[in-house]
Amino acid sequence: MKKYMLLLFDQKDAYEDMSAEDMQKEIEMHMKWIGELGDQFDSGEALQPDSRSITGGDKVVTDGPFIESKELIGGFYILNANTMEEAVELAKGCPVLELGGRIEVREVMPT
C-alpha cells in the first residue's frame, strides 16, 4: 500500500466564533472518521495557526499566517491506500469539509 498525505485547509476564520462545545463536537467527528478508517489511518496532527516562511538563498524569514491567503493549513493526515483514487474517496469523508474546508491529497514518496 502507498501512503497519501491529506493537507487540511481551513478558512482563516472557520473556528473564531466556535464555542468550546462545538469545537468538541468537531474533534469527535474527526475521531469517529479516524476510527472508521481502521488500518488505512496512519497518522495525523492539528497545526497551530502561526507559522514562519523561510525563502531563498538568503534564508529570509517571514512570520505568518500570511494575509494574502484566505485559508491556512489546519492539519494533516497520512492514510494508507492502494491508489490516488482510493485516497481521494477516503478523503471525502473527512469532517474538515463540513466547515467549508478543502483537502489536498498528495502521494508520499517512498523512502
Phi and psi in degrees as GROMACS dihedral restraints (atoms count N, CA, C in turn):
[ dihedral_restraints ]
;  ai    aj    ak    al  type     phi  dphi    fc
    3     4     5     6     1   -95.1    20    10
    4     5     6     7     1   163.4    20    10
    6     7     8     9     1  -107.1    20    10
    7     8     9    10     1   140.8    20    10
    9    10    11    12     1  -129.6    20    10
   10    11    12    13     1   135.4    20    10
   12    13    14    15     1   -97.1    20    10
   13    14    15    16     1   130.8    20    10
   15    16    17    18     1  -102.6    20    10
   16    17    18    19     1   113.6    20    10
   18    19    20    21     1   -90.9    20    10
   19    20    21    22     1   121.5    20    10
   21    22    23    24     1   -98.0    20    10
   22    23    24    25     1   111.6    20    10
   24    25    26    27     1  -100.0    20    10
   25    26    27    28     1   128.4    20    10
   27    28    29    30     1  -113.6    20    10
   28    29    30    31     1   154.3    20    10
   30    31    32    33     1   -66.1    20    10
   31    32    33    34     1   142.5    20    10
   33    34    35    36     1   -53.1    20    10
   34    35    36    37     1   -36.6    20    10
   36    37    38    39     1  -100.1    20    10
   37    38    39    40     1    14.2    20    10
   39    40    41    42     1   -58.9    20    10
   40    41    42    43     1   -32.5    20    10
   42    43    44    45     1  -111.9    20    10
   43    44    45    46     1     0.9    20    10
   45    46    47    48     1   -56.7    20    10
   46    47    48    49     1   -48.2    20    10
   48    49    50    51     1  -100.1    20    10
   49    50    51    52     1    13.1    20    10
   51    52    53    54     1   -78.6    20    10
   52    53    54    55     1   130.3    20    10
   54    55    56    57     1   -71.7    20    10
   55    56    57    58     1   163.7    20    10
   57    58    59    60     1   -60.4    20    10
   58    59    60    61     1   -36.6    20    10
   60    61    62    63     1   -65.3    20    10
   61    62    63    64     1   -44.7    20    10
   63    64    65    66     1   -66.7    20    10
   64    65    66    67     1   -36.4    20    10
   66    67    68    69     1   -63.3    20    10
   67    68    69    70     1   -41.4    20    10
   69    70    71    72     1   -62.9    20    10
   70    71    72    73     1   -40.2    20    10
   72    73    74    75     1   -61.6    20    10
   73    74    75    76     1   -40.9    20    10
   75    76    77    78     1   -61.4    20    10
   76    77    78    79     1   -44.4    20    10
   78    79    80    81     1   -62.1    20    10
   79    80    81    82     1   -43.2    20    10
   81    82    83    84     1   -62.6    20    10
   82    83    84    85     1   -37.1    20    10
   84    85    86    87     1   -62.8    20    10
   85    86    87    88     1   -42.2    20    10
   87    88    89    90     1   -64.4    20    10
   88    89    90    91     1   -43.5    20    10
   90    91    92    93     1   -64.4    20    10
   91    92    93    94     1   -38.4    20    10
   93    94    95    96     1   -63.4    20    10
   94    95    96    97     1   -46.4    20    10
   96    97    98    99     1   -61.7    20    10
   97    98    99   100     1   -44.4    20    10
   99   100   101   102     1   -58.7    20    10
  100   101   102   103     1   -43.1    20    10
  102   103   104   105     1   -61.1    20    10
  103   104   105   106     1   -38.8    20    10
  105   106   107   108     1   -68.1    20    10
  106   107   108   109     1   -27.2    20    10
  108   109   110   111     1   -71.0    20    10
  109   110   111   112     1   -26.1    20    10
  111   112   113   114     1    58.5    20    10
  112   113   114   115     1  -130.4    20    10
  114   115   116   117     1   -69.4    20    10
  115   116   117   118     1   -10.4    20    10
  117   118   119   120     1   -77.7    20    10
  118   119   120   121     1   -14.6    20    10
  120   121   122   123     1   -84.5    20    10
  121   122   123   124     1   128.5    20    10
  123   124   125   126     1  -104.7    20    10
  124   125   126   127     1   -56.5    20    10
  126   127   128   129     1  -166.2    20    10
  127   128   129   130     1   174.7    20    10
  129   130   131   132     1   175.9    20    10
  130   131   132   133     1   158.7    20    10
  132   133   134   135     1  -152.4    20    10
  133   134   135   136     1   149.7    20    10
  135   136   137   138     1   -84.6    20    10
  136   137   138   139     1   154.3    20    10
  138   139   140   141     1  -119.9    20    10
  139   140   141   142     1   145.4    20    10
  141   142   143   144     1   -69.8    20    10
  142   143   144   145     1   151.1    20    10
  144   145   146   147     1   -72.8    20    10
  145   146   147   148     1   -27.1    20    10
  147   148   149   150     1   -76.6    20    10
  148   149   150   151     1   150.3    20    10
  150   151   152   153     1  -154.8    20    10
  151   152   153   154     1   173.0    20    10
  153   154   155   156     1  -132.8    20    10
  154   155   156   157     1   143.6    20    10
  156   157   158   159     1  -118.1    20    10
  157   158   159   160     1   130.5    20    10
  159   160   161   162     1  -113.3    20    10
  160   161   162   163     1   125.8    20    10
  162   163   164   165     1  -124.6    20    10
  163   164   165   166     1   135.2    20    10
  165   166   167   168     1    64.8    20    10
  166   167   168   169     1  -178.9    20    10
  168   169   170   171     1   -63.4    20    10
  169   170   171   172     1   -26.1    20    10
  171   172   173   174     1   -80.6    20    10
  172   173   174   175     1    -7.8    20    10
  174   175   176   177     1    54.8    20    10
  175   176   177   178     1    50.1    20    10
  177   178   179   180     1   -73.0    20    10
  178   179   180   181     1   127.3    20    10
  180   181   182   183     1  -101.5    20    10
  181   182   183   184     1   130.0    20    10
  183   184   185   186     1  -123.6    20    10
  184   185   186   187     1   134.3    20    10
  186   187   188   189     1   -78.9    20    10
  187   188   189   190     1   146.6    20    10
  189   190   191   192     1  -127.9    20    10
  190   191   192   193     1  -178.8    20    10
  192   193   194   195     1   -68.1    20    10
  193   194   195   196     1   159.4    20    10
  195   196   197   198     1   -96.4    20    10
  196   197   198   199     1   123.5    20    10
  198   199   200   201     1   -62.4    20    10
  199   200   201   202     1   -24.3    20    10
  201   202   203   204     1   -71.1    20    10
  202   203   204   205     1   -12.9    20    10
  204   205   206   207     1  -101.7    20    10
  205   206   207   208     1   137.7    20    10
  207   208   209   210     1   -92.9    20    10
  208   209   210   211     1    -3.9    20    10
  210   211   212   213     1  -135.8    20    10
  211   212   213   214     1   162.5    20    10
  213   214   215   216     1  -138.3    20    10
  214   215   216   217     1   159.4    20    10
  216   217   218   219     1   -80.0    20    10
  217   218   219   220     1   112.2    20    10
  219   220   221   222     1   -90.1    20    10
  220   221   222   223     1   -13.9    20    10
  222   223   224   225     1   170.8    20    10
  223   224   225   226     1  -174.0    20    10
  225   226   227   228     1  -152.6    20    10
  226   227   228   229     1   157.1    20    10
  228   229   230   231     1  -130.1    20    10
  229   230   231   232     1   148.9    20    10
  231   232   233   234     1  -112.9    20    10
  232   233   234   235     1   123.6    20    10
  234   235   236   237     1  -118.5    20    10
  235   236   237   238     1   153.6    20    10
  237   238   239   240     1   -99.9    20    10
  238   239   240   241     1   126.8    20    10
  240   241   242   243     1  -152.3    20    10
  241   242   243   244     1   158.5    20    10
  243   244   245   246     1   -79.2    20    10
  244   245   246   247     1   -32.9    20    10
  246   247   248   249     1  -141.2    20    10
  247   248   249   250     1   164.0    20    10
  249   250   251   252     1   -59.1    20    10
  250   251   252   253     1   -41.0    20    10
  252   253   254   255     1   -60.9    20    10
  253   254   255   256     1   -41.7    20    10
  255   256   257   258     1   -65.0    20    10
  256   257   258   259     1   -42.5    20    10
  258   259   260   261     1   -61.9    20    10
  259   260   261   262     1   -40.7    20    10
  261   262   263   264     1   -63.8    20    10
  262   263   264   265     1   -43.0    20    10
  264   265   266   267     1   -61.6    20    10
  265   266   267   268     1   -41.5    20    10
  267   268   269   270     1   -63.5    20    10
  268   269   270   271     1   -41.3    20    10
  270   271   272   273     1   -62.7    20    10
  271   272   273   274     1   -29.4    20    10
  273   274   275   276     1   -61.2    20    10
  274   275   276   277     1   -19.6    20    10
  276   277   278   279     1   -88.8    20    10
  277   278   279   280     1    -3.6    20    10
  279   280   281   282     1   -68.9    20    10
  280   281   282   283     1   130.3    20    10
  282   283   284   285     1   -62.2    20    10
  283   284   285   286     1   -17.5    20    10
  285   286   287   288     1   -59.7    20    10
  286   287   288   289     1   -26.4    20    10
  288   289   290   291     1   -69.3    20    10
  289   290   291   292     1   -25.5    20    10
  291   292   293   294     1   -65.7    20    10
  292   293   294   295     1   -25.5    20    10
  294   295   296   297     1  -100.1    20    10
  295   296   297   298     1    18.5    20    10
  297   298   299   300     1    82.1    20    10
  298   299   300   301     1    15.8    20    10
  300   301   302   303     1   -76.2    20    10
  301   302   303   304     1   179.6    20    10
  303   304   305   306     1  -135.4    20    10
  304   305   306   307     1   147.7    20    10
  306   307   308   309     1  -124.1    20    10
  307   308   309   310     1   130.8    20    10
  309   310   311   312     1  -106.8    20    10
  310   311   312   313     1   127.6    20    10
  312   313   314   315     1  -105.4    20    10
  313   314   315   316     1   126.4    20    10
  315   316   317   318     1  -132.0    20    10
  316   317   318   319     1   135.4    20    10
  318   319   320   321     1   -73.9    20    10
  319   320   321   322     1   135.3    20    10
  321   322   323   324     1   -82.1    20    10
  322   323   324   325     1   131.7    20    10
  324   325   326   327     1   -70.6    20    10
  325   326   327   328     1   134.4    20    10
  327   328   329   330     1   -66.4    20    10
  328   329   330   331     1   147.7    20    10
